[in-house]
Amino acid sequence: MRVWGAGKNSRALQADLLSKAVLPWGCATDSSYPCPKDVRTVIDYALTHGWEPGLTGGTFFLSESEHASAFELADFLLTDRLRDEGAPDPTTRVFRAFDENASAAAGGPP
């Protein structure tokens, strides 16, 4: 997801999101897209963590390595895998998030 707060020449916000959906064949790309509420949450978090949209040029990345421990959406995780092929495989995090959501939905401990 990329957001420009002050036009195309402003500093972009980039958050590479991975769906938490677990499909019958495992963790894979599905057809999930962030909704406006997700976009607002990403923007609010980025603004409180250093994104200055009015600056000219460059990109502010919400990276997994810097932000994943403090930031997560209900249906998406941050991933660095799209920009860095050496980044950790997010499959374990997706399965853990799926299990936590399933447990919470069933009324059990996360």
Backbone as CSV, one residue per row, in Angstrom:
resi,resn,N_x,N_y,N_z,CA_x,CA_y,CA_z,C_x,C_y,C_z
1,MET,0.849,-1.150,0.000,0.000,0.000,0.000,0.905,1.226,0.000
2,ARG,0.587,2.187,-0.876,1.325,3.447,-0.919,0.339,4.593,-0.791
3,VAL,0.744,5.584,-0.007,-0.094,6.750,0.242,0.774,7.987,0.086
4,TRP,0.245,8.990,-0.605,0.892,10.294,-0.688,-0.024,11.273,0.017
5,GLY,0.500,11.995,0.986,-0.334,12.912,1.754,-0.405,14.311,1.193
6,ALA,0.503,14.657,0.290,0.534,16.023,-0.248,0.879,16.004,-1.732
7,GLY,0.323,15.080,-2.470,0.567,14.991,-3.905,1.691,14.027,-4.253
8,LYS,1.840,13.747,-5.543,2.792,12.740,-6.017,4.257,13.086,-5.777
9,ASN,4.577,14.345,-5.508,5.963,14.707,-5.229,6.287,14.678,-3.743
10,SER,5.286,14.401,-2.916,5.504,14.381,-1.472,6.116,13.046,-1.040
11,ARG,6.525,12.983,0.201,7.090,11.744,0.739,5.985,10.698,0.824
12,ALA,6.189,9.589,0.158,5.201,8.506,0.146,5.309,7.684,1.421
13,LEU,4.207,7.087,1.780,4.149,6.093,2.865,3.963,4.747,2.194
14,GLN,4.795,3.775,2.539,4.646,2.432,1.989,4.560,1.419,3.115
15,ALA,3.545,0.587,3.041,3.375,-0.522,3.972,3.053,-1.756,3.134
16,ASP,3.954,-2.732,3.136,3.712,-3.975,2.409,2.934,-4.895,3.331
17,LEU,1.698,-5.173,2.935,0.784,-5.936,3.773,0.589,-7.346,3.237
18,LEU,0.486,-8.283,4.151,0.242,-9.684,3.811,-1.015,-10.129,4.537
19,SER,-1.939,-10.720,3.808,-3.181,-11.198,4.398,-2.911,-12.291,5.425
20,LYS,-3.698,-12.286,6.492,-3.604,-13.337,7.506,-4.436,-14.559,7.137
21,ALA,-5.111,-14.510,6.002,-5.955,-15.634,5.601,-5.115,-16.886,5.401
22,VAL,-5.616,-17.994,5.880,-4.976,-19.285,5.659,-5.928,-20.088,4.789
23,LEU,-5.449,-20.460,3.630,-6.261,-21.186,2.667,-6.046,-22.686,2.845
24,PRO,-6.914,-23.508,2.270,-6.781,-24.959,2.461,-5.399,-25.519,2.115
25,TRP,-4.696,-24.884,1.204,-3.384,-25.381,0.799,-2.259,-24.672,1.543
26,GLY,-2.609,-23.873,2.546,-1.590,-23.213,3.367,-1.645,-21.708,3.243
27,CYS,-0.554,-21.084,3.559,-0.443,-19.633,3.513,-0.125,-19.223,2.086
28,ALA,-0.988,-18.443,1.497,-0.768,-18.030,0.112,-1.478,-16.715,-0.141
29,THR,-1.177,-16.114,-1.257,-1.840,-14.882,-1.633,-3.311,-15.162,-1.887
30,ASP,-4.153,-14.353,-1.280,-5.584,-14.486,-1.535,-6.059,-13.186,-2.191
31,SER,-7.326,-12.947,-2.208,-7.848,-11.752,-2.880,-8.236,-10.663,-1.877
32,SER,-7.608,-10.640,-0.721,-7.912,-9.640,0.296,-7.242,-8.309,-0.027
33,TYR,-7.967,-7.251,0.233,-7.440,-5.905,0.064,-7.773,-5.097,1.314
34,PRO,-6.897,-4.174,1.673,-7.208,-3.340,2.831,-8.427,-2.457,2.548
35,CYS,-9.262,-2.279,3.548,-10.431,-1.415,3.416,-10.054,-0.017,3.916
36,PRO,-10.910,0.978,3.711,-10.578,2.339,4.152,-10.174,2.435,5.629
37,LYS,-10.814,1.663,6.477,-10.457,1.662,7.909,-8.997,1.210,8.092
38,ASP,-8.565,0.206,7.337,-7.176,-0.264,7.402,-6.211,0.834,6.950
39,VAL,-6.560,1.497,5.857,-5.714,2.569,5.332,-5.581,3.684,6.364
40,ARG,-6.682,4.059,6.996,-6.661,5.101,8.028,-5.782,4.681,9.198
41,THR,-5.875,3.434,9.601,-5.064,2.927,10.716,-3.581,2.981,10.376
42,VAL,-3.225,2.586,9.154,-1.826,2.642,8.714,-1.340,4.092,8.718
43,ILE,-2.141,5.002,8.190,-1.754,6.414,8.136,-1.569,6.979,9.542
44,ASP,-2.520,6.721,10.419,-2.420,7.231,11.790,-1.157,6.713,12.484
45,TYR,-0.880,5.430,12.326,0.313,4.850,12.936,1.569,5.502,12.357
46,ALA,1.626,5.638,11.047,2.810,6.208,10.395,3.040,7.654,10.831
47,LEU,1.975,8.419,10.939,2.111,9.815,11.361,2.684,9.919,12.767
48,THR,2.316,8.997,13.641,2.839,9.041,15.015,4.219,8.397,15.132
49,HIS,4.713,7.824,14.035,6.028,7.162,14.067,7.005,7.734,13.040
50,GLY,6.792,9.008,12.666,7.808,9.686,11.888,7.511,10.023,10.447
51,TRP,6.396,9.574,9.887,6.097,9.931,8.498,5.731,11.408,8.431
52,GLU,6.400,12.129,7.561,6.111,13.540,7.327,5.691,13.702,5.872
53,PRO,4.390,13.597,5.610,3.909,13.589,4.228,4.172,14.875,3.467
54,GLY,4.381,15.978,4.145,4.604,17.240,3.465,6.008,17.411,2.905
55,LEU,6.938,16.554,3.311,8.295,16.635,2.780,8.302,16.208,1.316
56,THR,9.255,16.718,0.572,9.352,16.389,-0.852,10.228,15.154,-1.054
57,GLY,9.722,14.215,-1.836,10.487,13.040,-2.245,10.696,11.999,-1.163
58,GLY,11.153,10.867,-1.618,11.471,9.760,-0.718,10.256,8.940,-0.320
59,THR,10.515,7.910,0.431,9.467,7.001,0.898,9.709,6.672,2.361
60,PHE,8.653,6.705,3.143,8.686,6.274,4.530,8.128,4.853,4.559
61,PHE,8.961,3.896,4.928,8.532,2.495,4.949,8.090,2.090,6.346
62,LEU,6.936,1.473,6.423,6.550,0.785,7.654,7.066,-0.634,7.474
63,SER,8.251,-0.876,7.963,8.875,-2.171,7.735,8.528,-3.165,8.829
64,GLU,8.534,-4.414,8.447,8.327,-5.505,9.402,9.398,-5.466,10.472
65,SER,10.650,-5.283,10.064,11.756,-5.338,11.020,11.675,-4.238,12.071
66,GLU,11.129,-3.079,11.718,11.052,-1.985,12.675,9.699,-1.840,13.356
67,HIS,8.616,-2.261,12.705,7.285,-1.928,13.207,6.369,-3.115,13.504
68,ALA,6.700,-4.306,13.061,5.763,-5.432,13.203,5.463,-5.791,14.652
69,SER,6.407,-5.582,15.547,6.147,-5.936,16.943,5.135,-4.991,17.591
70,ALA,4.966,-3.785,17.049,4.050,-2.809,17.629,2.814,-2.552,16.769
71,PHE,2.826,-3.023,15.520,1.727,-2.691,14.612,1.245,-3.919,13.851
72,GLU,-0.067,-4.070,13.835,-0.684,-5.165,13.094,-2.138,-4.782,12.842
73,LEU,-2.639,-5.101,11.691,-4.049,-4.894,11.374,-4.815,-6.178,11.658
74,ALA,-6.122,-6.070,11.753,-6.939,-7.247,12.045,-6.757,-8.355,11.007
75,ASP,-6.612,-7.972,9.736,-6.547,-8.975,8.671,-5.224,-9.013,7.915
76,PHE,-4.256,-8.185,8.330,-2.995,-8.090,7.597,-1.808,-7.951,8.535
77,LEU,-0.669,-8.440,8.069,0.616,-8.279,8.741,1.528,-7.448,7.852
78,LEU,2.474,-6.734,8.462,3.529,-6.088,7.684,4.531,-7.146,7.257
79,THR,5.067,-7.002,6.065,6.104,-7.919,5.606,7.186,-7.136,4.869
80,ASP,8.420,-7.560,5.015,9.536,-6.963,4.287,9.885,-7.794,3.057
81,ARG,9.199,-8.901,2.861,9.552,-9.864,1.821,9.474,-9.290,0.404
82,LEU,8.613,-8.302,0.183,8.483,-7.731,-1.161,9.688,-6.875,-1.527
83,ARG,10.333,-6.263,-0.554,11.484,-5.402,-0.813,12.805,-6.101,-0.562
84,ASP,12.786,-7.174,0.227,14.016,-7.837,0.632,13.805,-9.351,0.603
85,GLU,14.321,-9.996,-0.421,14.102,-11.450,-0.543,14.774,-12.223,0.581
86,GLY,15.693,-11.592,1.301,16.343,-12.230,2.437,15.579,-12.056,3.740
87,ALA,14.463,-11.304,3.692,13.654,-11.101,4.895,13.040,-12.433,5.323
88,PRO,12.714,-12.561,6.602,12.136,-13.824,7.079,10.850,-14.195,6.349
89,ASP,10.666,-15.474,6.145,9.433,-15.990,5.561,8.293,-15.702,6.548
90,PRO,7.249,-15.011,6.108,6.179,-14.631,7.032,5.157,-15.730,7.302
91,THR,5.343,-16.903,6.735,4.347,-17.966,6.874,4.045,-18.284,8.340
92,THR,5.065,-18.393,9.167,4.854,-18.713,10.580,4.016,-17.640,11.260
93,ARG,4.288,-16.382,10.951,3.512,-15.292,11.546,2.051,-15.328,11.102
94,VAL,1.817,-15.686,9.837,0.444,-15.781,9.342,-0.299,-16.907,10.063
95,PHE,0.333,-18.072,10.191,-0.321,-19.190,10.890,-0.588,-18.856,12.353
96,ARG,0.372,-18.192,13.018,0.186,-17.812,14.419,-0.979,-16.831,14.550
97,ALA,-1.050,-15.827,13.664,-2.146,-14.858,13.698,-3.479,-15.537,13.431
98,PHE,-3.497,-16.473,12.481,-4.725,-17.206,12.184,-5.185,-18.001,13.401
99,ASP,-4.247,-18.693,14.057,-4.585,-19.477,15.250,-5.093,-18.585,16.381
100,GLU,-4.452,-17.430,16.572,-4.891,-16.494,17.607,-6.291,-15.962,17.322
101,ASN,-6.565,-15.623,16.063,-7.906,-15.145,15.689,-8.943,-16.237,15.884
102,ALA,-8.619,-17.466,15.504,-9.561,-18.579,15.664,-9.845,-18.840,17.140
103,SER,-8.812,-18.768,17.961,-8.963,-18.989,19.393,-9.817,-17.891,20.024
104,ALA,-9.562,-16.653,19.637,-10.333,-15.522,20.162,-11.793,-15.634,19.746
105,ALA,-12.048,-16.060,18.496,-13.417,-16.202,18.006,-14.147,-17.310,18.759
106,ALA,-13.400,-18.317,19.202,-14.005,-19.426,19.938,-14.127,-19.117,21.434
107,GLY,-13.614,-17.943,21.841,-13.714,-17.551,23.249,-12.585,-18.057,24.111
108,GLY,-11.543,-18.619,23.506,-10.406,-19.138,24.260,-9.306,-18.114,24.401
109,PRO,-8.263,-18.479,25.135,-7.141,-17.557,25.270,-6.378,-17.453,23.947
110,PRO,-5.789,-16.267,23.653,-5.064,-16.097,22.381,-3.827,-16.935,22.295
